[in-house]
């Protein structure tokens, strides 16, 4: 078969996932074969950056690998921000990107594609020849999965119509075997746990599988320690006794009090970045045990007293076994804590705001309760984000797609399209700011319309670049350059094929449940929440 058809067949039979993309002359025939001849699910995005973000959103929600495709030159350079987001969020995707023919020296779209890709931190895999193409693609997929980052598969355009013999090449990465932990590190860790009077068991994104959850809960109950999660593992322990919720900068006041009392942190699958450690204050004065299944995650941020390389579930089970063998008494820490309520955020009374606006925190809390509870949750970035992380909920950690690992605004809607594509059985709810909506999300709103997606986009609209606005106010400077007279977002949503509603008062909020219940689930719904930039919550 032709090479483009062989690549399409490999994707259709082995990816088991949608393909997100923007077509050009170097990938169009492969995409056509994938969608038309192979019957694969192809989602056409409006922008190449959006294609990569959709693959990231799909991978985050499914726990699998995302797939995206673009052509060469400017199409690839458009992807750099999304690739960096995927790298920093440890999300495995494969980007099949075309490349200009090596013989076409004067092609307008020539660029050193390998240099572009590597600059983002993503991996690069070259399609070396038509004969090796399927082997090269399989290597790109295996690398993405094992390295937990985007890998670009670079496809020279002149090879697409070459004849090849098709053969299935395995894309599978063998799972890690059970970890056998022994030696000095184990002795030191068990000794620290035995000596701790107020230990905390922490789960990160690398410990959200069911086996790890059960093993961590078993350990926590044995030593009578409260459980907590990083932001990207939020709700892993929802409903359990002595659950602190998020450990870090968005911890509740009650959880923060317990964290500050703790003398030992036992972290599984968490990189212990500055968000989790609250700039180091949440590990200061504590013995820290860090467990991860990748060596590069150990000591990358906060430096632990004991670092153990192994599967979180196996290590937690080993800790529990030796604590039982040594007949180590429980710490008793949870006896001093309430069983429930530690993870519940406090909502302050509504502030006085300008006419035609609503209070941010009380509105956020009501939206969290009004919007469908069985949902795919996607959060963009912006000034509103930090308090939202503490308040917004999803059924579990796998159901929340975050898009702020690179600190960029405007990445949410494309990521939400990816989430909606892999979980169309329930609504996808995106929260973003007005700046993020105009910067990147507007581009893909019509994509959700074309795809008939049940997507609800909440725009926190304070008519400003909020992060910059607050800095100008803090320095007692005029924030005029941070303010914007945006178009009416509901009118824009309707023009792009969706529908919308504006929230200017508590009466509008009271009417919102009826709007949500009667929405057309084949079109995106935009909720424009009017906010006062001078009364927004602090970082």
C-alpha positions as CSV (number, residue, x, y, z in Angstrom):
1,X,0.0,0.0,0.0
2,X,1.0,3.7,-0.2
3,X,2.9,4.9,2.8
4,X,0.2,7.5,3.8
5,X,-2.4,4.6,3.8
6,X,-0.1,2.4,5.8
7,X,0.4,5.1,8.5
8,X,-3.4,5.6,8.6
9,X,-4.0,1.9,9.0
10,X,-1.5,1.7,11.9
11,X,-3.3,4.7,13.6
12,X,-6.7,3.2,13.1
13,X,-5.9,-0.3,14.3
14,X,-3.5,0.6,17.1
15,X,-4.1,4.0,18.5
16,X,-7.7,3.4,19.8
17,X,-8.1,7.1,20.1
18,X,-9.3,10.1,18.0
19,X,-6.9,11.9,15.8
20,X,-6.9,15.7,16.1
21,X,-5.4,17.8,13.4
22,X,-5.2,20.5,10.8
23,X,-4.5,19.3,7.3
24,X,-1.9,20.5,4.8
25,X,-0.1,19.1,1.8
26,X,2.2,16.9,3.9
27,X,-0.5,15.1,6.0
28,X,-3.8,15.5,4.2
29,X,-3.7,12.1,2.4
30,X,-2.9,10.3,5.6
31,X,-5.7,12.0,7.4
32,X,-8.1,11.3,4.5
33,X,-7.2,7.6,4.5
34,X,-7.6,7.5,8.3
35,X,-11.0,9.0,8.3
36,X,-12.5,7.8,5.1
37,X,-10.9,4.5,4.3
38,X,-10.3,3.3,7.9
39,X,-13.3,4.9,9.5
40,X,-11.2,6.6,12.2
41,X,-12.5,9.5,14.3
42,X,-10.8,12.6,13.0
43,X,-11.5,16.0,14.7
44,X,-10.5,19.0,12.6
45,X,-9.3,21.9,14.7
46,X,-9.1,25.5,13.6
47,X,-5.5,26.0,14.7
48,X,-2.5,23.6,14.9
49,X,-1.9,24.6,18.6
50,X,-5.5,23.5,19.2
51,X,-4.9,20.1,17.6
52,X,-2.0,19.4,20.0
53,X,-4.0,20.7,23.0
54,X,-6.9,18.5,22.1
55,X,-4.6,15.5,22.0
56,X,-3.3,16.5,25.5
57,X,-6.9,16.9,26.8
58,X,-7.8,13.5,25.5
59,X,-4.8,11.8,27.0
60,X,-5.2,13.4,30.4
61,X,-8.8,12.3,30.6
62,X,-8.4,8.8,29.2
63,X,-5.1,8.0,30.8
64,X,-3.8,6.9,27.4
65,X,-1.9,8.4,24.6
66,X,-3.1,11.4,22.5
67,X,-2.6,11.7,18.7
68,X,-2.4,14.9,16.6
69,X,-1.2,15.8,13.2
70,X,-0.2,18.9,11.3
71,X,1.7,19.8,8.2
72,X,5.1,21.5,8.1
73,X,6.8,24.9,8.7
74,X,4.4,27.5,10.3
75,X,2.0,24.7,11.1
76,X,4.6,23.2,13.4
77,X,5.8,26.4,14.9
78,X,2.2,27.1,15.8
79,X,2.4,24.0,18.1
80,X,5.3,25.1,20.3
81,X,3.2,26.4,23.2
82,X,1.0,23.3,23.3
83,X,4.0,21.0,23.1
84,X,5.6,22.8,26.0
85,X,2.4,22.4,28.0
86,X,2.4,18.7,27.3
87,X,6.0,18.4,28.4
88,X,5.5,20.3,31.6
89,X,2.3,18.3,32.4
90,X,4.0,14.9,31.7
91,X,1.3,14.0,29.1
92,X,2.1,11.4,26.4
93,X,1.0,12.4,22.9
94,X,2.4,11.8,19.5
95,X,2.4,14.6,17.0
96,X,2.6,13.4,13.4
97,X,4.0,16.4,11.6
98,X,4.9,16.7,7.9
99,X,8.2,18.0,6.7
100,X,9.2,19.7,3.5
101,X,11.0,17.6,0.8
102,X,14.7,17.6,1.4
103,X,15.3,18.4,-2.2
104,X,13.1,21.5,-2.1
105,X,15.7,23.9,-0.9
106,X,13.6,27.1,-1.6
107,X,10.3,25.9,-0.1
108,X,8.8,28.8,1.8
109,X,7.9,26.6,4.7
110,X,11.4,25.2,5.3
111,X,12.6,25.4,8.9
112,X,14.8,23.2,11.1
113,X,11.8,21.3,12.5
114,X,14.0,19.2,14.9
115,X,15.3,22.4,16.5
116,X,11.8,23.8,16.8
117,X,10.5,20.6,18.5
118,X,13.4,20.2,20.8
119,X,13.1,23.8,22.0
120,X,9.8,22.9,23.5
121,X,11.2,20.0,25.5
122,X,9.3,17.5,23.4
123,X,11.0,14.4,21.9
124,X,11.8,14.1,18.2
125,X,11.6,10.9,16.1
126,X,12.5,11.0,12.4
127,X,10.8,8.9,9.8
128,X,14.0,7.7,8.2
129,X,12.6,6.0,5.0
130,X,9.4,4.5,3.7
131,X,10.7,1.1,4.5
132,X,11.3,2.0,8.2
133,X,8.3,4.3,8.6
134,X,6.1,1.9,10.6
135,X,9.0,0.9,12.9
136,X,9.8,4.6,13.4
137,X,6.2,5.5,14.2
138,X,6.0,2.6,16.8
139,X,9.2,3.9,18.4
140,X,7.7,7.4,18.6
141,X,4.6,6.0,20.4
142,X,6.6,3.9,22.8
143,X,8.8,6.8,23.6
144,X,5.8,9.1,24.3
145,X,4.4,6.5,26.7
146,X,7.6,5.6,28.5
147,X,8.9,9.2,28.7
148,X,5.5,10.7,29.5
149,X,5.8,13.7,27.2
150,X,5.0,14.7,23.6
151,X,7.1,13.1,20.9
152,X,6.9,14.5,17.3
153,X,7.1,12.1,14.4
154,X,8.6,13.9,11.5
155,X,7.3,12.8,8.1
156,X,9.0,14.1,4.9
157,X,6.3,14.9,2.4
158,X,8.0,13.2,-0.6
159,X,7.7,9.8,1.1
160,X,3.9,9.8,1.4
161,X,3.1,8.2,-2.0
162,X,5.9,5.5,-1.9
163,X,4.8,1.9,-1.9
164,X,5.5,-0.1,1.3
165,X,4.7,-3.5,2.7
166,X,2.5,-3.2,5.7
167,X,3.4,-5.1,8.9
168,X,2.0,-4.5,12.4
169,X,4.7,-3.2,14.8
170,X,4.0,-3.3,18.5
171,X,3.4,0.0,20.2
172,X,3.2,-1.5,23.7
173,X,5.4,-0.5,26.6
174,X,5.5,-3.3,29.1
175,X,4.2,-2.3,32.6
176,X,6.7,-2.0,35.4
177,X,7.0,-5.2,37.3
178,X,6.2,-5.3,41.0
179,X,8.8,-3.4,43.0
180,X,10.9,-5.2,45.6
181,X,12.1,-2.7,48.1
182,X,14.8,-3.5,50.5
183,X,18.0,-2.0,52.0
184,X,19.0,1.2,53.8
185,X,16.4,3.4,52.1
186,X,13.6,1.1,53.3
187,X,15.0,0.9,56.8
188,X,15.3,4.7,57.0
189,X,11.8,5.3,55.7
190,X,10.2,2.8,58.1
191,X,12.2,4.3,60.9
192,X,11.0,7.8,60.1
193,X,7.4,6.6,59.9
194,X,7.8,4.9,63.3
195,X,9.2,8.0,64.9
196,X,6.5,10.3,63.4
197,X,3.8,11.6,65.7
198,X,1.9,13.5,63.0
199,X,2.5,11.9,59.6
200,X,0.6,12.8,56.4
201,X,0.2,10.5,53.4
202,X,0.2,12.4,50.1
203,X,-0.8,11.1,46.6
204,X,0.3,12.8,43.4
205,X,-0.8,12.3,39.8
206,X,1.5,9.3,39.7
207,X,-0.6,7.5,42.3
208,X,-4.2,8.0,41.2
209,X,-4.8,4.4,40.0
210,X,-7.1,2.2,42.0
211,X,-4.3,-0.1,43.3
212,X,-2.2,2.9,44.6
213,X,-5.3,4.5,46.1
214,X,-6.1,1.4,48.1
215,X,-2.5,0.8,49.2
216,X,-2.1,4.4,50.4
217,X,-5.4,4.4,52.3
218,X,-4.3,1.1,54.0
219,X,-1.0,2.6,55.1
220,X,-2.7,5.9,56.2
221,X,-5.2,4.0,58.3
222,X,-2.5,1.7,59.8
223,X,-0.4,4.7,61.0
224,X,-3.4,6.9,61.7
225,X,-2.3,9.6,59.3
226,X,-4.6,12.0,57.3
227,X,-4.5,11.7,53.5
228,X,-4.0,14.5,51.0
229,X,-3.4,15.0,47.3
230,X,-1.6,17.3,45.0
231,X,-3.7,19.6,42.8
232,X,-3.6,17.2,39.9
233,X,-4.8,14.3,42.0
234,X,-7.6,16.2,43.7
235,X,-10.7,14.2,44.8
236,X,-8.8,10.9,44.9
237,X,-9.8,10.6,48.5
238,X,-13.0,12.5,48.4
239,X,-15.5,11.2,51.0
240,X,-12.8,9.4,53.0
241,X,-12.3,10.1,56.7
242,X,-9.4,12.5,57.6
243,X,-9.0,13.7,54.0
244,X,-7.2,17.1,53.8
245,X,-8.0,17.7,50.2
246,X,-5.3,19.5,48.3
247,X,-1.9,19.8,49.9
248,X,-0.3,23.1,48.8
249,X,-1.1,26.7,47.9
250,X,-4.9,26.0,47.6
251,X,-5.3,24.0,50.9
252,X,-8.3,24.9,53.0
253,X,-7.6,26.7,56.3
254,X,-8.4,23.6,58.3
255,X,-6.1,21.4,56.1
256,X,-3.3,24.1,56.4
257,X,-3.5,23.9,60.2
258,X,-3.1,20.1,60.1
259,X,-0.3,20.3,57.6
260,X,1.6,22.9,59.7
261,X,1.4,20.5,62.7
262,X,2.7,17.5,60.7
263,X,6.2,16.2,61.3
264,X,6.5,13.7,58.4
265,X,5.3,13.7,54.8
266,X,5.1,10.4,52.9
267,X,4.6,11.4,49.3
268,X,3.7,8.9,46.5
269,X,3.8,9.9,42.8
270,X,4.3,13.6,43.5
271,X,7.1,15.8,42.2
272,X,6.9,18.1,45.3
273,X,6.9,21.2,43.2
274,X,6.5,24.7,44.7
275,X,2.7,24.6,44.4
276,X,2.6,21.4,46.5
277,X,5.2,22.6,49.1
278,X,3.8,26.2,49.2
279,X,7.2,27.6,48.3
280,X,8.8,25.2,50.8
281,X,6.8,26.1,53.8
282,X,4.8,22.9,53.8
283,X,7.9,20.7,54.0
284,X,9.9,22.9,56.4
285,X,10.6,21.1,59.7
286,X,9.3,17.8,58.4
287,X,11.0,14.5,57.5
288,X,10.1,13.8,53.9
289,X,9.9,10.4,52.2
290,X,9.3,10.6,48.4
291,X,8.3,7.6,46.3
292,X,8.1,7.7,42.5
293,X,8.3,5.2,39.7
294,X,10.7,7.4,37.6
295,X,14.1,8.4,38.7
296,X,13.9,11.9,37.2
297,X,11.0,12.7,39.6
298,X,13.0,12.1,42.7
299,X,14.7,15.2,44.1
300,X,13.7,17.3,41.0
301,X,12.1,19.9,43.3
302,X,12.0,19.6,47.1
303,X,14.8,17.3,48.3
304,X,13.5,14.4,50.4
305,X,15.2,12.8,53.3
306,X,14.6,9.4,51.8
307,X,13.9,8.8,48.1
308,X,12.6,5.5,46.8
309,X,12.3,4.4,43.2
310,X,9.3,2.0,42.8
311,X,5.6,1.6,42.0
312,X,3.7,3.6,44.6
313,X,1.3,0.7,45.4
314,X,4.1,-1.7,46.0
315,X,6.1,0.6,48.2
316,X,3.1,1.5,50.3
317,X,2.3,-2.1,50.8
318,X,5.9,-2.8,51.8
319,X,5.8,0.0,54.3
320,X,2.6,-1.4,55.8
321,X,4.1,-4.9,56.0
322,X,7.2,-3.9,57.9
323,X,5.3,-1.6,60.2
324,X,3.1,-4.6,61.1
325,X,6.1,-6.9,61.4
326,X,7.8,-4.5,63.8
327,X,4.6,-3.9,65.7
328,X,5.0,-0.2,65.4
329,X,2.1,1.6,67.1
330,X,-0.1,4.1,65.2
331,X,0.8,7.7,65.4
332,X,-2.6,8.8,66.7
333,X,-2.6,12.0,64.6
334,X,-6.1,11.4,63.2
335,X,-7.5,11.1,66.7
336,X,-6.9,14.8,67.1
337,X,-8.6,15.7,63.8
338,X,-12.2,15.8,62.7
339,X,-13.1,12.9,60.5
340,X,-14.9,15.1,57.9
341,X,-14.8,18.7,56.7
342,X,-11.0,19.2,56.6
343,X,-11.2,19.6,52.8
344,X,-14.1,21.9,52.6
345,X,-13.2,25.4,51.5
346,X,-14.5,28.5,53.3
347,X,-16.7,30.9,51.3
348,X,-16.5,34.5,52.5
349,X,-19.5,36.8,52.3
350,X,-20.1,38.5,49.0
351,X,-18.2,41.7,48.4
352,X,-19.7,44.9,47.2
353,X,-19.2,45.0,43.4
354,X,-20.0,47.4,40.6
355,X,-23.5,47.4,39.2
356,X,-24.0,44.8,36.5
357,X,-21.4,42.5,38.1
358,X,-21.5,39.6,40.6
359,X,-19.2,38.6,43.4
360,X,-16.5,36.1,42.2
361,X,-16.2,33.6,45.1
362,X,-19.9,33.2,45.9
363,X,-20.7,32.9,42.2
364,X,-18.0,30.3,41.7
365,X,-19.3,28.3,44.5
366,X,-22.9,28.4,43.1
367,X,-21.7,27.5,39.6
368,X,-19.8,24.5,41.0
369,X,-23.1,23.3,42.5
370,X,-25.4,24.3,39.6
371,X,-23.5,22.8,36.7
372,X,-23.8,19.1,36.0
373,X,-21.9,17.1,38.6
374,X,-21.1,14.1,36.4
375,X,-18.8,16.1,34.1
376,X,-15.4,16.4,32.5
377,X,-13.9,19.5,34.2
378,X,-11.3,21.6,32.3
379,X,-9.7,24.7,33.8
380,X,-7.8,27.4,31.8
381,X,-5.4,29.8,33.5
382,X,-5.7,33.3,34.9
383,X,-6.1,35.4,38.1
384,X,-9.3,33.6,38.9
385,X,-7.6,30.2,38.7
386,X,-6.1,29.7,42.2
387,X,-9.3,30.0,44.2
388,X,-11.1,28.0,41.5
389,X,-8.7,25.1,42.0
390,X,-9.8,25.0,45.7
391,X,-13.5,25.2,45.0
392,X,-14.2,23.4,41.7
393,X,-14.9,19.6,41.8
394,X,-14.9,16.7,39.4
395,X,-15.8,13.1,40.0
396,X,-12.2,12.1,40.3
397,X,-8.6,13.2,39.5
398,X,-8.8,11.7,36.0
399,X,-11.9,13.8,35.2
400,X,-10.1,17.1,35.6
401,X,-8.0,18.5,32.8
402,X,-5.6,21.3,33.8
403,X,-4.0,23.5,31.2
404,X,-1.7,25.8,33.3
405,X,1.6,23.8,33.5
406,X,3.3,26.3,31.1
407,X,1.5,29.3,32.7
408,X,-0.3,30.2,29.5
409,X,-3.8,31.4,29.2
410,X,-6.2,30.4,26.4
411,X,-5.4,26.7,26.2
412,X,-8.6,25.4,27.8
413,X,-11.2,25.2,25.0
414,X,-9.0,23.1,22.7
415,X,-8.2,20.8,25.6
416,X,-11.9,20.6,26.4
417,X,-12.6,19.4,22.8
418,X,-10.1,16.6,23.4
419,X,-11.8,15.7,26.6
420,X,-15.3,15.8,25.1
421,X,-14.1,13.6,22.2
422,X,-13.1,10.7,24.5
423,X,-15.9,11.1,27.0
424,X,-19.0,12.2,25.0
425,X,-21.3,10.5,27.4
426,X,-21.3,13.5,29.8
427,X,-20.9,17.3,29.5
428,X,-17.6,18.9,29.4
429,X,-17.4,22.1,31.5
430,X,-14.6,24.6,30.8
431,X,-13.8,27.5,33.1
432,X,-11.7,30.3,31.6
433,X,-11.1,34.1,31.9
434,X,-12.0,36.7,29.3
435,X,-8.4,37.2,28.3
436,X,-7.9,33.5,27.8
437,X,-11.2,33.3,25.8
438,X,-10.1,36.0,23.4
439,X,-6.4,34.9,23.2
440,X,-7.0,31.2,22.3
441,X,-10.3,29.7,23.2
442,X,-12.4,31.8,20.7
443,X,-10.4,30.1,17.9
444,X,-11.8,26.7,18.7
445,X,-15.4,27.6,19.9
446,X,-16.8,26.8,16.4
447,X,-14.9,23.4,16.4
448,X,-17.1,22.4,19.3
449,X,-20.1,23.5,17.3
450,X,-19.0,21.5,14.2
451,X,-18.4,18.4,16.3
452,X,-21.8,18.7,18.0
453,X,-20.3,18.6,21.5
454,X,-22.1,19.1,24.8
455,X,-19.7,21.7,26.1
456,X,-20.3,24.4,28.6
457,X,-17.8,27.3,28.6
458,X,-17.9,29.6,31.7
459,X,-16.1,32.9,31.1
460,X,-15.1,34.9,34.1
461,X,-15.2,38.3,32.5
462,X,-13.6,41.2,34.4
463,X,-12.7,42.9,31.1
464,X,-9.1,42.9,31.9
465,X,-5.9,40.9,31.9
466,X,-6.4,40.2,35.6
467,X,-2.8,39.1,36.6
468,X,-1.4,42.3,35.2
469,X,-4.3,44.4,36.5
470,X,-3.6,43.4,40.1
471,X,0.1,44.2,39.8
472,X,-0.7,47.7,38.6
473,X,-3.1,48.2,41.5
474,X,-0.6,46.9,44.0
475,X,2.0,49.4,42.7
476,X,-0.7,52.2,42.8
477,X,-0.4,52.6,39.0
478,X,-3.2,53.2,36.5
479,X,-4.2,49.8,35.1
480,X,-5.7,51.2,31.9
481,X,-3.5,49.2,29.6
482,X,-4.8,46.0,31.2
483,X,-8.5,46.8,30.5
484,X,-10.4,45.8,27.4
485,X,-13.7,46.7,25.8
486,X,-14.5,43.2,24.5
487,X,-17.3,42.3,22.2
488,X,-20.4,40.8,23.7
489,X,-19.4,37.2,24.2
490,X,-23.0,35.8,24.0
491,X,-23.4,37.4,20.6
492,X,-20.0,36.0,19.5
493,X,-21.0,32.5,20.7
494,X,-24.2,32.6,18.7
495,X,-22.4,33.8,15.6
496,X,-20.1,30.8,16.0
497,X,-23.0,28.4,16.2
498,X,-23.4,28.1,19.9
499,X,-25.7,29.7,22.4
500,X,-25.1,31.7,25.6
501,X,-26.3,33.6,28.6
502,X,-25.0,36.5,30.6
503,X,-24.8,36.5,34.4
504,X,-25.0,40.1,35.9
505,X,-26.9,39.4,39.1
506,X,-28.0,36.8,41.6
507,X,-31.3,36.7,39.8
508,X,-29.5,35.6,36.6
509,X,-27.8,32.9,38.7
510,X,-31.1,31.8,40.1
511,X,-32.4,31.3,36.5
512,X,-29.3,29.4,35.3
513,X,-30.4,25.9,36.2
514,X,-33.3,26.2,33.8
515,X,-31.0,27.4,31.1
516,X,-28.6,24.5,31.6
517,X,-31.4,21.9,31.8
518,X,-33.0,23.1,28.5
519,X,-29.7,23.6,26.6
520,X,-29.2,22.1,23.2
521,X,-26.6,19.4,23.9
522,X,-25.4,19.4,20.3
523,X,-24.1,23.0,20.6
524,X,-21.7,24.7,23.1
525,X,-23.2,26.9,25.7
526,X,-21.3,30.0,26.8
527,X,-21.9,31.6,30.3
528,X,-20.6,35.1,30.4
529,X,-20.0,36.0,34.1
530,X,-19.6,39.7,34.6
531,X,-17.0,40.6,37.3
532,X,-15.5,43.7,38.8
533,X,-11.7,43.8,38.2
534,X,-11.2,45.7,41.4
535,X,-13.0,43.2,43.5
536,X,-11.5,40.0,42.2
537,X,-9.8,37.6,44.7
538,X,-6.1,38.0,45.3
539,X,-3.6,35.4,44.0
